Amino acid sequence: MKDCLPEKISWITNPGARQPSTSKANTSSFNATATGHARRFHRSLPTFQPTPLADLDRLARHLGVASIRVKDESHRCGLNAFKILGASYALSWHLAQKLDLPAENLSFTEFQSPRVSARISEFTCITATDGNHGRAVAWAARQLGCSAVILMPRGTTRARLESIKALGADTSIIDGNYDDAVQLAAGQARRNGWLLIQDTAWSDYEDIPLRVMQGYLTMFDEALEQAGPEAPTHVFIQCGVGSLSGSLQGYLVEKYGDRRPLLTVVEPTRAACYYRSIQAEDGKPHRVDGKLDTIMAGLACGDPSVIAWELLRDYADVFAACPDAVAATGMRVLGNPLAGDDRVISGESGAVTLGLVVNLLRHPELEAMKKALNINSDARILLFSTEGDTDPELYRKIVWN
């Protein structure tokens, strides 16, 4: 394994990613059938439309690669982030189970009938969030007609708190980090008989997080459909608890098998639980404790999801830990594109992957990482900007200052 720049951008390769083994994590939950179910469900959501795939052709030429494309999730259902895909799918699936509705052909409109909606009003769902997931759960709960309780970690900005409260959810900030909020939400769900709609999995709590991950399949499938017949050669994906990156990895394995693009998992330096887990070389997930201070609020998670960990441990090619300055670079480049490129308003968690790509292709200090990923003039790079300016004041502060 290769590790470098510990004080700047740290990275490590995963030599087992391309090694055949019968003991590797099962990816069948992310196959074409699961993808089709998710896409059909999301088409039934109010105001649903596919989000655009931005072309950064001039930037690609400037950096010496064939193409850079960015899926822009700031346009998703008016919520400025991708999380609604997982939250709506998981909450609807869970309610369908409780109400004995057929989950195979899940449709959002199924819950609008007077008979079903009257029963839904008796349910309360709860989740912990750094912002976008909680807002998505609150939106889905309001659309479906159930109550929502949202717990947020210490340090949450008022803008993120108020955006969730505006959707009618009972929202509060706890005295603890994100992982503390998750445990508190799980405890309240057990005591009160509420529905826990969490996007991270642990032992004995895997069904709902899996449905969240399956909800994200819509975004991946849209992106590749929009990209056309040439598959990407490289994908960079941001990682918090790991549900997004794990889902993407499962999807790519199912779609392309051994011909899949090289995947790089990107985390904040101070919350790099996957990077540290791979670095430990014992095959086990390792928690990162502490305040997890980073501008990338949506990625400030110290405890890997057990489902995502197995997928990324077995298949992801490279893990990178990036300081906040990398995310800030990505935000500025996306928001101020070269003439002719599409503009993308991307928040801190959404932009870190482009920030890494820019650093990777511009700085000789990262030449070894570039070689490890075999990035050359033929590279076709795919990224996902998972949020817009979900905290407008912070966005302006970073981009302006």
N, C-alpha and C positions, 0 to 999 in steps of 0.2 A: 504494500500500500504506500501511496505517496502523499505526504502532508507538507504544506508549505505556508509561508506568510502568516504565522500564528497571531501576529498583532494586527493584521489587516484582513485580507480575505483568506480564510483557511479552507482547504479542500482535501478530500480524501477519496481515493478510488475504492471500488467494491469488487474485488477480483472474482467473487462468486457469482456476479450478476449474469454472466454469459456462460457459466458452467452448467451442463445438463445434469439434472438430478431428479429422481423420482420423489424426493422428499420436499420439493419446493411447494410454496404456498399455492393453493388452488385459486385460480382466477376465474372460474366459471360463473361466478356471481356478476361478472362484468362483461359477459358475452353479448352477442348481437341480440339475443332474445331479451335480456334485461335492458339493453339500450333501447330497444323498440318499445318496451313497456313504459319506460321513463319518458320517452319523447311523446308518446300518445297521451300520457297523463298531462304533461306540461302544456300541450296544445289546448287542453280544456281550461287552463287558468284564465281568469279575466285579464284582458289586455296583453296576453302573451304574444311576443314576437321574437324571432331569432335576433341575437345581438350581432353587430357587425364584426367583421374580421379586417382589422386595419392593415394596410400595406405600408411598410417602411422601406421601399425599394432604394431610395436615395441613401438612406442611412446604411443599408446593407452594402451598397457599392462603396460608400465611404469607409466602411470597416473591413471590406475585402471578403464578403460572403455573398452567396447567390440571392438569398432572400431573408427577410425578417418579417414575420406576421404576428400580429397581436390581437387576440380575441378581447374585445372591449365590453366588459360586463357592467360598465356604468349605465348602460341602457336597459338593464334587465328589469322588466315589470315596474318601472318607476321607482325602484328601491336602491339604485345606484351600486348594486353589488350582486354577485352570483349566488349568494347563500339561499335565496328563495327556492332555488332548484332542489336542494336537499331538504330544507325544512318543510316545504309544502308536501313533498313526496312522502317523507317519513311520518309526518303528522296525519296525513290522509290515510296512509297504510295502517297506522296504529288504530285510528278511529274505525276504519273498516273492520278490523279484527274485533274490536269491542262491540260493534253493532251487527256483526255477522253479515257484512256485505262482501260480495265477491271482490277480492283484491287483485285477481288476475287481469281484469279489465278496468282498473281503477280510473275513475274520472272525477274531476273536481265538481262537475255538475251533479253527480250522484248525490251529493250531500245537501243540495238545495231544496229537495222536496220537503214539504211541511212535516211529514212524518219523521224523517231523518233529522232535520234541523232541530226539532223540539227535543230530541234525545241528546243531540250534541251539546246543547246548552247546559247540560248537567255536568260536563267534563271541564276540568282545569288542567292545562299543561304547564310545565315549568322547564326552564333551561338556564344554564350559565353561559355567559357570552362576553367577549371583548367588544362587541358592537353589532357586526353585520348579521351573525347567526341569530342573535336575540331579536333583532328587528325583523328578520324574516319569519321567525316563529310567531312573533306578535301579529304580523300582517296575515299570515295563514290562519291563525286562531280567530282573528276578527272576521276574515272572509268566511270561515267555516261556522262560526257562531259559538265557539267555546272561550273560556277565560284563559288568560296567560299570566304567568308570574315569571319575571326575568331578573336574574341576579348578575351583577357586574362587579369586576374586581376593583380594588383600590387603585386610584390613579385614572379611572375612566373620566374622559372629558365631559363637560356638561352638554356639549352638542350631541354626543352619542347617546347620553342618558335621555335627553329630551326628545330625540328622534324616535326612541322606542315608546316613551310615555305618550307621545302624540298618537300612537296606534291603539291606545286604550289598555295597555298592559300595566300590571302592578310591578313597577320597576324600582330597584334599589341597588345601591353600591355597598358592598361588604368591606370589612376590614381584613383583606387578604388578597392573594393573587388569583389568577384565573383558575388554577388547579384547586385552590381552596373553595372557590365559588362552585366548581363542579361537584365537589363532595358535599357541600351544603345543599345544593339543589337536589342531589340524589337522596339525601337524608329527608328532606321535606317531602319529596315525592313518596317515599316509603311510608312516612308517618301519616300523610294526608290522603293517600290513595290517588295521587295525581299522576298524569302521564309525563314521564321524563323524556324530553325530546332533545337528547344530547348528541353532538357530532363527534364524540370521542368514545371509544369502546374500552372496556376492561372485562375481566373475568366475570361471567354471568350477566354481562350487559353488552350484547353484541347485535341483537336484531335491529334495534332502532338505528344505531350508528351505520349499520350496513345499508339500510334503506336511505339514509342521508347520502351515503357514498354513491349509491345507485342513481340518486337524483342528479348528481353531477355529470352522469354519462351524457345527458342531453347537450351540455356545453361542449364536451369533447367531440361528439359526433357532428354537431353543427360546424365546429371549426374545421374539421377535416373535409366535410362536405363542401364548405365554402372555399377551401384551399385548392380544390381540384384534384386531378389524377396523380400529381406528384406528391408522394408522402414526404413529410418533414424528415430530415436526417438527425435533427437534434431538438429536444424539447427541454426547456428549463421550467420548473414548477416550484412555486413557493410552498412552504410547509410550516404549519403550526402544530396542531395535534396530529396531523398527517392524513386526515380523511380525504382531502382534495388530491394530494399527491399519490396516496395509495390507490384511490379510485382510478386516477389517470394511468398509473402503472398497470393495474389489472386490465384496463381497457386496451392499452397498447399491446400487451402480451396476447390478449385474445384476438385482436385485429390483425396483428402482424407476425406473431410468433417470434422466431429467431431473427427475423428481418426488421424488428421494431427499431424505432429511433433510439439513439442514446439519450437517456434521461438523467438530468441533473436536479437534485433536490436542494432547494435553497432556503436557509433559515437565518434568523437574526443571530449574531454572535452570542448574545447574552441569553438566548433561549434555544440553543442548538442541541436539543435532546437527541435527534436522530444522528447528527454528526458525531456526537459524543458516544452514542450507542454503537455505531459502526466502528469508531475508533477503539472501543474496548475489546473488539475481536472475540467476544464470547457468545455471540448470537442472541444476546438478551437485550431488552430495552432498558435504558438507564434514564432516570429522572434528573432533570436540572432544577435545583431549588433556588430560592431567593426571590428578589423583586422582579426579575426578568425585564428590567428597564430597557425599552426600545421604542422608537417612534412607530414601529410596525406592530401596532396594537393587536391586529388580527392574527399575528404569528407569535405572540408572547405566551407560549405554552411550554410547560416544562415536563409534561408527562406524555409519552407517545401512546397513541391509540393502538391497542393490541392487534387489531385487524390490519391497520395500515403498516405497522412495524413489520409484520411477517412478509407482506407484499414487497415493501421497499428493501428490506434486508436481503430478500432472495433475488430481486430483479433490477433494482436501481443501480445505475452505473457510477455516479459520482455524487458526493454530498458536499455542500459548501456552506460555510458560516460567514455571514457578511455583516460588517458594521453598518450603522444607520446611514452613514454618508453614501453608501452604495444605493440604498433606496432613494435618497434625495437626488442623486444623479439620474436615476431612472425617471423620476417624476419630472425633472426639468427637461430631459431629452424628449419624453413623450409629449409634454405640454408645449414644447417649442421646437417643432419638427423642422427638418430641412424642407426647403420649398418643393412642393409636389407630394410630400408624404402626408398621410393622414395624421390628424392631431388626436391624441388620446389624453383625456383628463384622468389621471390615475393616482390613487391614494398610496400611502406609504407601503402597505402590504401588497398592493397590486403592481408596483413599479420595480421592486427589488430585483426581479429577474432580468429586466432590460438593463438595469444598472450594472449587474454582474456581467452581462454580455458585452456592454460597452467597455468596462474595465478589462475584461478578458482579451478583447481584440485590440486594445490600444496600448496596453502596458507590457513591456518585455518581462517584467517580474512574474507574469502569469503564463509565460510561454510553455512551461512544463504542463500546466493544466490544459492549455489549448492543444498540445500534442497528445495528451492522454485522451482527449475527447475527439481527436482526429478532425478538428475544425479546419477546413480549407476553403478555397474559393467556390467549391461546389456545395457548401453547407446551406441547407434550408432550415432556418430556425423558427420554431413556433413557441410563442409565449402566451400567457393568459393574464390580462390585467383584471384582477378579480374584484376591484372596487374603484369607484370614482372618488371624488372629494367628499367622502362621508363625514369628514370634519373640516368644513370649509375654512375655518379660521386657521387651523393647523396647516392645511394645504397651502394657504397663502404665505404663512410664516416660513415654511420650508422652501417653497418655490421662489419667493421674493428675496429671502434673506440668506 
